[in-house]
């Protein structure tokens, strides 16, 4: 899980006394390095070993608390305050499926009591994060909503190959099937990077990301040299970083930043979750998952097999990070709460749809579904927040906050 963080603050800042409960959780369980943790109990023998838990590789989700709208939050699990005053977001990439996230973000921005602390994102999730952060820095909540709206409406009306490249709409398997061996050779770049960079700069003011009013950003790209995830923070995010995070390996050339070549951030973490948990100052994290995890259909055709493989690969890193969080939760107490909104729970047959579909009706439907999902998430918490939480209750909710 090694990764490099690029930005003004170094990792030493995280070792101070102001470490959050979420950060302490991961430090205690030594996820990030083999170095001794300053929070480890000096007399571990006096601590009873945790009970054996199911193998997270076999069943990564089962042991984790499930919070769904179909199975409402129990009173002893309810948050003390709702909506949360501070919320961090983890935004998954998935081509045009990320229009669902547009709807979720739009609804959340209508809640004046919710402050956005930190946003992590990869691929199209990174683009949504940058649109929100840039718009918020320049025009507050309305500015963020307007920026998201302008980008996605333009995407629908352009309906171009360039539009799909801007949001990482071509996965390795899908693009190889659609465009053949020319793309697989790695020598074909349908658009030079300059027009793509200009297209992003129309909607994202990268200098505004350094503003103090801007939410903290953790934008992921995959370093080709060693396959490791690299995280870019606000002061290091440029148009090149945005392009690198959404760079489909088989569609356009790798993006070079400071002498390193990068591909799509979704290859190594979609979205980065553990790093977000370590750095957030909020006890509430909302994961927006747009790539379907479930599909009862067994694919037969080459295109259908490629699509399903893409979906499995896109969620593999996320499931591993959730499993790591669950293991860490079993080792140390934390007030961290993770909820998940999954697009597949609101859009029928999403696993059979293409993440390159730029149809206006489809994108509008995703947007409406995202708004509805966020609305139900907000109402669900409000309905249960009046009941006091049980003493010592710590929850990591890995299933969708909505069903």
ABEGO torsion letter per residue (X at the ends): XBBBBBEABBAAAAABAABBAAAAAAAAAGAABABBBAABBABAAABBBBBBBBBAAABAAAABBBBBAABBBBAAABBABOBBABBBBBBBBGEAAAAAAAAAAAAAAABAABBBABBBBBEAAAAAAAAAAAAAAAAEAAAAAAAAAAAAAAAAAAGBAAAAAAAGABBAAAAAAAAEAAAAAGABBABBAAAAAAAAAAABBAAAAABAABBBBBBBBBBAAAGBBBBBBAAABBAAAAAAAABBAAABBBBBBGGBBBBBAAAABOBBAAAAAAABABABBBBBBABBABBABBBABAAAAAAAAAAAAAAAAAAAAAAAAAAAAAABBBABBBBBBBAAAABBGAAABBAABABAAAAAAAAAAAAAAAAAAAAAAAAAAABBBBBGBBBBBABBABX
